[in-house]
Amino acid sequence: MITVIGTGTGAAVGAEVPAEAELVVGGRRHLDAVRLPEGAERVVLGPLAPALDTVEKYLAEERPVVVLASGDPGFFGIVRALAERFGPERLDVRPGVSSVAAAFARTGLTWDDAVVVSAHGRDPRTAVNLCRAHPKVAVLTGPGAGPAELGAALRDTARVLVVASALGSAEERVERVTPDEAAARDWGASVSVVLCLDEARALGPVRTVAGGAGRPAGWALDEAGFDHRDSMITKFEVRALALARLGPRPGELVWDVGAGSGSVAVECARLGAAVTAVEKAPDGVERVRANAAAHGVDVRVVHGPAPDVLAGLDEEPDAVFVGGGGRELPAVVTACARRARRTVVVAVAALDRVPAARAALTDAGFSCDGVLLQSSRLAPLPGDVTRLAATNPVFLLWGVRLPAHNEGVDE
């Protein structure tokens, strides 16, 4: 067996190391905090593969192994690597208190409704997008993805960052800062976890299922669920297919360009994506904000005409929805296709605009497909009878980035 001991939030574990251990593996600070059994070999964790090779040698000889880890080693910890290599039946896991649980405890908040994301050794954009989309996020940090980087990316939000450093030690610090304050500091290497909070929504309702907000009960919502002007809204039949092609999901960023009422933006946010809505009309901007608030989601709204305003958006979207069909449509689609990492979906009412929009997608290196959507809805007539009321036909085009054209798009 491999005994995996979580040290909690930095507490010493000297009394917990079994006396029969012949190999003790762990980080240097963990090993320095314990008294090794007499004759036991000590392996300091650096690159994981050599340490696992040593563990395998001891297991083959049926010699006891102890692995020391921070917090709860089954929560974004070494248990995954050990179980994949040796099988979970070979593990005796003794968890401590995770840094995430400790940080929320220090803050006085429950965390059954929190989203937890690791940015250690990963592109921080996933963590940033989750922080934009959800009111309560815990980020496990790493080099290049710490409080300063998170703060710089979240400057335009009303979030509060709780930076927990050296949890459980004599040097423990838990500080509440704005994104601007976080971006301006050098935090060193002792940060344990960063909590990103929308304080207006941090005290959520009682939960029966842990984790961030679950999938909504429905999507392609009726137009009556949104404030809109003169029926200027993407109809729910069109929205249903547009959402299927956009594929919004947690950790991704979606642009809704020419947002109008913001119905597509709101639906993408309800499905867990971070969303930026671009709208040129001042009353449209307020309408998008009102609709987002009414549905309890966070949508960043940018006021200005596309494509010009898109140059000021510094984050590359995973998917883009383009609504409307003015003369600038080809230029807007081209600008969006240059930035989109995965897909662009375009809704067009005018037949004359379709060839140019399609050409803009294919010229940018996207495969392109599309449909003409025509639907008729049940409508009542006097005498307790029903007729079919036709909606305006809409062309929906979608482009998917081809692998050969991924150059210049950050992974």
JOJO-V432223 format. One record per residue. N is the residue number from 1. RES is the residue in three letters. PHI is phi in radians with two decimals (* if undefined). OMEGA is omega in whole degrees, -180 to 180 (* if undefined). Layout:
{{N:RES:PHI:OMEGA} {N:RES:PHI:OMEGA}}
This chain:
{{1:MET:*:171} {2:ILE:-1.90:176} {3:THR:-1.56:-179} {4:VAL:-1.88:-174} {5:ILE:-1.93:173} {6:GLY:-1.46:-174} {7:THR:-1.51:-175} {8:GLY:1.27:-177} {9:THR:-1.64:174} {10:GLY:1.76:-178} {11:ALA:-1.23:177} {12:ALA:-1.20:-175} {13:VAL:-2.22:-173} {14:GLY:-0.94:-176} {15:ALA:-1.34:-174} {16:GLU:-1.67:-179} {17:VAL:-1.36:-179} {18:PRO:-1.00:-176} {19:ALA:-1.15:-177} {20:GLU:-1.47:-178} {21:ALA:-1.06:178} {22:GLU:-1.87:175} {23:LEU:-2.41:178} {24:VAL:-2.15:-177} {25:VAL:-2.02:178} {26:GLY:3.10:174} {27:GLY:-1.15:-175} {28:ARG:-1.03:-178} {29:ARG:-1.19:177} {30:HIS:-1.23:-180} {31:LEU:-1.14:180} {32:ASP:-1.19:-177} {33:ALA:-1.56:-176} {34:VAL:-2.07:172} {35:ARG:-1.77:-178} {36:LEU:-1.29:172} {37:PRO:-1.01:-178} {38:GLU:-1.03:178} {39:GLY:1.50:-178} {40:ALA:-1.30:175} {41:GLU:-1.44:-179} {42:ARG:-2.01:177} {43:VAL:-2.16:178} {44:VAL:-1.45:-179} {45:LEU:-1.22:169} {46:GLY:-2.30:169} {47:PRO:-1.04:-171} {48:LEU:-1.26:-173} {49:ALA:-1.02:180} {50:PRO:-1.07:179} {51:ALA:-1.15:179} {52:LEU:-1.17:177} {53:ASP:-1.09:178} {54:THR:-1.15:177} {55:VAL:-1.01:-179} {56:GLU:-1.06:179} {57:LYS:-1.10:179} {58:TYR:-1.17:179} {59:LEU:-1.11:180} {60:ALA:-1.07:179} {61:GLU:-1.67:179} {62:GLU:0.99:179} {63:ARG:-1.87:-173} {64:PRO:-1.14:-179} {65:VAL:-2.19:174} {66:VAL:-2.15:176} {67:VAL:-2.07:178} {68:LEU:-1.74:-178} {69:ALA:-2.53:180} {70:SER:-1.40:170} {71:GLY:1.02:177} {72:ASP:-1.70:-174} {73:PRO:-1.22:175} {74:GLY:-1.63:-178} {75:PHE:-2.03:-174} {76:PHE:0.97:-175} {77:GLY:-2.18:-170} {78:ILE:-1.31:180} {79:VAL:-1.01:180} {80:ARG:-1.03:-178} {81:ALA:-1.13:180} {82:LEU:-1.16:-180} {83:ALA:-1.18:179} {84:GLU:-1.16:-176} {85:ARG:-1.43:-170} {86:PHE:-2.05:-178} {87:GLY:1.64:-177} {88:PRO:-1.11:-179} {89:GLU:-1.21:179} {90:ARG:-1.58:-173} {91:LEU:-1.89:170} {92:ASP:-2.01:-173} {93:VAL:-1.65:-180} {94:ARG:-2.12:-170} {95:PRO:-1.27:169} {96:GLY:-1.80:178} {97:VAL:-1.41:-179} {98:SER:-1.23:178} {99:SER:-1.10:179} {100:VAL:-1.16:179} {101:ALA:-1.06:-180} {102:ALA:-1.13:-179} {103:ALA:-1.13:178} {104:PHE:-1.17:177} {105:ALA:-1.09:179} {106:ARG:-1.10:-177} {107:THR:-1.55:180} {108:GLY:1.36:-178} {109:LEU:-2.12:169} {110:THR:-1.27:179} {111:TRP:-2.32:176} {112:ASP:-1.21:178} {113:ASP:-1.90:-178} {114:ALA:-1.57:169} {115:VAL:-1.68:180} {116:VAL:-2.01:-177} {117:VAL:-2.37:176} {118:SER:-1.72:174} {119:ALA:-1.89:-178} {120:HIS:-1.32:-180} {121:GLY:1.25:-178} {122:ARG:-2.26:174} {123:ASP:-1.09:-176} {124:PRO:-1.26:-175} {125:ARG:-1.09:178} {126:THR:-1.09:179} {127:ALA:-1.10:180} {128:VAL:-1.08:-179} {129:ASN:-1.13:176} {130:LEU:-1.15:178} {131:CYS:-1.11:178} {132:ARG:-1.22:-171} {133:ALA:-1.58:-171} {134:HIS:-2.10:-176} {135:PRO:-1.39:-175} {136:LYS:-2.54:-175} {137:VAL:-2.30:172} {138:ALA:-1.89:-178} {139:VAL:-1.98:172} {140:LEU:-1.43:-167} {141:THR:-1.59:177} {142:GLY:-2.81:178} {143:PRO:-0.96:-179} {144:GLY:1.40:180} {145:ALA:-2.52:-179} {146:GLY:-1.94:-178} {147:PRO:-1.01:-179} {148:ALA:-1.13:-179} {149:GLU:-1.18:177} {150:LEU:-1.11:179} {151:GLY:-1.05:-180} {152:ALA:-1.08:-178} {153:ALA:-1.37:-175} {154:LEU:-1.96:-176} {155:ARG:-1.05:-176} {156:ASP:-1.54:-180} {157:THR:-1.93:178} {158:ALA:-1.69:-178} {159:ARG:-1.33:169} {160:VAL:-1.99:177} {161:LEU:-1.82:174} {162:VAL:-1.87:-176} {163:VAL:-1.75:-179} {164:ALA:-1.85:-177} {165:SER:-2.11:174} {166:ALA:0.88:-177} {167:LEU:-1.01:177} {168:GLY:1.48:-179} {169:SER:-1.83:178} {170:ALA:-1.16:-179} {171:GLU:-1.68:-176} {172:GLU:-1.00:175} {173:ARG:-2.41:174} {174:VAL:-2.25:-173} {175:GLU:-2.15:175} {176:ARG:-1.74:-177} {177:VAL:-2.43:172} {178:THR:-1.40:175} {179:PRO:-0.97:179} {180:ASP:-1.09:180} {181:GLU:-1.14:178} {182:ALA:-1.12:-178} {183:ALA:-1.15:-174} {184:ALA:-1.55:-174} {185:ARG:-2.01:170} {186:ASP:-1.70:-172} {187:TRP:-1.62:180} {188:GLY:1.26:-173} {189:ALA:-1.89:-173} {190:SER:-1.70:-178} {191:VAL:-1.15:179} {192:SER:-1.58:-177} {193:VAL:-2.82:175} {194:VAL:-2.09:173} {195:LEU:-1.70:177} {196:CYS:-1.97:-170} {197:LEU:-2.18:163} {198:ASP:-1.66:-168} {199:GLU:-1.11:178} {200:ALA:-1.19:-177} {201:ARG:-2.13:-174} {202:ALA:-1.20:177} {203:LEU:-1.61:-177} {204:GLY:-1.40:179} {205:PRO:-1.21:177} {206:VAL:-1.07:-177} {207:ARG:-1.92:171} {208:THR:-1.91:176} {209:VAL:-2.17:-177} {210:ALA:-1.31:178} {211:GLY:1.94:179} {212:GLY:-1.14:-179} {213:ALA:-0.89:-179} {214:GLY:-1.27:178} {215:ARG:-1.05:179} {216:PRO:-1.13:-179} {217:ALA:-1.14:179} {218:GLY:-2.76:175} {219:TRP:-2.48:-168} {220:ALA:0.93:-175} {221:LEU:-1.18:179} {222:ASP:-1.10:-179} {223:GLU:-1.04:-179} {224:ALA:-1.14:179} {225:GLY:-1.41:-179} {226:PHE:-2.26:169} {227:ASP:-1.34:180} {228:HIS:-2.57:-176} {229:ARG:-1.88:173} {230:ASP:0.90:178} {231:SER:1.09:178} {232:MET:-1.43:-178} {233:ILE:-2.67:176} {234:THR:-1.19:-175} {235:LYS:-1.13:-171} {236:PHE:-1.12:177} {237:GLU:-1.12:179} {238:VAL:-1.23:-180} {239:ARG:-1.08:-178} {240:ALA:-1.05:180} {241:LEU:-1.28:178} {242:ALA:-1.05:178} {243:LEU:-1.11:178} {244:ALA:-1.10:-179} {245:ARG:-1.41:177} {246:LEU:-1.24:180} {247:GLY:1.02:-179} {248:PRO:-1.14:179} {249:ARG:-2.63:-178} {250:PRO:-0.97:179} {251:GLY:1.61:180} {252:GLU:-1.85:177} {253:LEU:-2.07:178} {254:VAL:-2.09:170} {255:TRP:-1.75:169} {256:ASP:-1.99:-172} {257:VAL:-1.77:-170} {258:GLY:1.32:-164} {259:ALA:-1.20:-179} {260:GLY:1.10:178} {261:SER:-1.37:-177} {262:GLY:1.43:-177} {263:SER:-1.10:179} {264:VAL:-1.19:179} {265:ALA:-1.03:-179} {266:VAL:-1.11:-179} {267:GLU:-1.15:177} {268:CYS:-1.12:179} {269:ALA:-1.17:177} {270:ARG:-1.11:179} {271:LEU:-1.54:170} {272:GLY:1.82:-179} {273:ALA:-1.45:166} {274:ALA:-1.37:-172} {275:VAL:-2.36:169} {276:THR:-2.03:178} {277:ALA:-1.83:180} {278:VAL:-1.94:-177} {279:GLU:-2.53:-175} {280:LYS:-1.54:-177} {281:ALA:-1.52:-180} {282:PRO:-1.00:179} {283:ASP:-1.21:175} {284:GLY:-1.15:178} {285:VAL:-1.02:180} {286:GLU:-1.16:180} {287:ARG:-1.17:178} {288:VAL:-1.08:180} {289:ARG:-1.07:-180} {290:ALA:-1.15:179} {291:ASN:-1.17:177} {292:ALA:-1.10:180} {293:ALA:-1.12:-179} {294:ALA:-1.12:-179} {295:HIS:-1.74:174} {296:GLY:1.21:179} {297:VAL:-2.13:-179} {298:ASP:-1.87:177} {299:VAL:-2.12:174} {300:ARG:-1.34:-177} {301:VAL:-1.98:180} {302:VAL:-1.99:-179} {303:HIS:-1.64:177} {304:GLY:2.74:-179} {305:PRO:-1.46:171} {306:ALA:-1.54:8} {307:PRO:-1.53:-171} {308:ASP:-0.99:-173} {309:VAL:-1.24:-177} {310:LEU:-1.15:-179} {311:ALA:-1.11:180} {312:GLY:-1.49:178} {313:LEU:-1.54:-169} {314:ASP:-1.60:180} {315:GLU:-1.95:-179} {316:GLU:-1.35:180} {317:PRO:-1.40:171} {318:ASP:-1.37:-179} {319:ALA:-2.48:-179} {320:VAL:-2.33:170} {321:PHE:-1.89:179} {322:VAL:-1.99:177} {323:GLY:-1.89:-179} {324:GLY:1.47:-176} {325:GLY:-2.66:-179} {326:GLY:-1.29:-178} {327:ARG:-1.10:-179} {328:GLU:-1.41:-173} {329:LEU:-0.94:-180} {330:PRO:-1.01:179} {331:ALA:-1.18:179} {332:VAL:-1.14:-180} {333:VAL:-1.09:179} {334:THR:-1.05:-179} {335:ALA:-1.10:180} {336:CYS:-1.21:-179} {337:ALA:-1.14:178} {338:ARG:-1.17:-175} {339:ARG:-1.77:-172} {340:ALA:-1.19:180} {341:ARG:-1.42:-171} {342:ARG:-2.26:-172} {343:THR:-2.66:174} {344:VAL:-2.27:178} {345:VAL:-2.05:-175} {346:VAL:-2.19:174} {347:ALA:-1.84:-175} {348:VAL:-2.30:177} {349:ALA:-1.58:-175} {350:ALA:-1.64:179} {351:LEU:-1.00:-176} {352:ASP:-1.10:-176} {353:ARG:-1.50:-173} {354:VAL:-1.10:-177} {355:PRO:-1.02:-179} {356:ALA:-1.18:179} {357:ALA:-1.15:179} {358:ARG:-1.11:179} {359:ALA:-1.08:180} {360:ALA:-1.08:179} {361:LEU:-1.23:-178} {362:THR:-1.18:178} {363:ASP:-1.12:179} {364:ALA:-1.52:177} {365:GLY:1.57:178} {366:PHE:-1.80:163} {367:SER:-1.28:-174} {368:CYS:-2.33:175} {369:ASP:-2.47:-180} {370:GLY:-3.09:178} {371:VAL:-2.49:167} {372:LEU:-1.73:-179} {373:LEU:-1.70:176} {374:GLN:-2.25:-179} {375:SER:-2.43:175} {376:SER:-2.24:-176} {377:ARG:-1.79:175} {378:LEU:-1.14:180} {379:ALA:-2.41:-176} {380:PRO:-1.32:173} {381:LEU:-2.16:176} {382:PRO:-0.99:-179} {383:GLY:1.58:177} {384:ASP:1.01:175} {385:VAL:-2.16:-173} {386:THR:-2.26:173} {387:ARG:-2.10:173} {388:LEU:-1.80:179} {389:ALA:-1.85:-176} {390:ALA:-1.32:170} {391:THR:-1.63:179} {392:ASN:-1.14:178} {393:PRO:-1.19:-179} {394:VAL:-2.38:172} {395:PHE:-1.53:174} {396:LEU:-2.07:177} {397:LEU:-1.91:174} {398:TRP:-2.44:177} {399:GLY:-2.02:178} {400:VAL:-2.04:-177} {401:ARG:-1.11:178} {402:LEU:-1.38:-177} {403:PRO:-0.95:-177} {404:ALA:-1.21:-177} {405:HIS:-1.99:178} {406:ASN:-1.48:-179} {407:GLU:-1.04:178} {408:GLY:1.54:176} {409:VAL:-1.79:-176} {410:ASP:-1.10:173} {411:GLU:-1.50:*}}
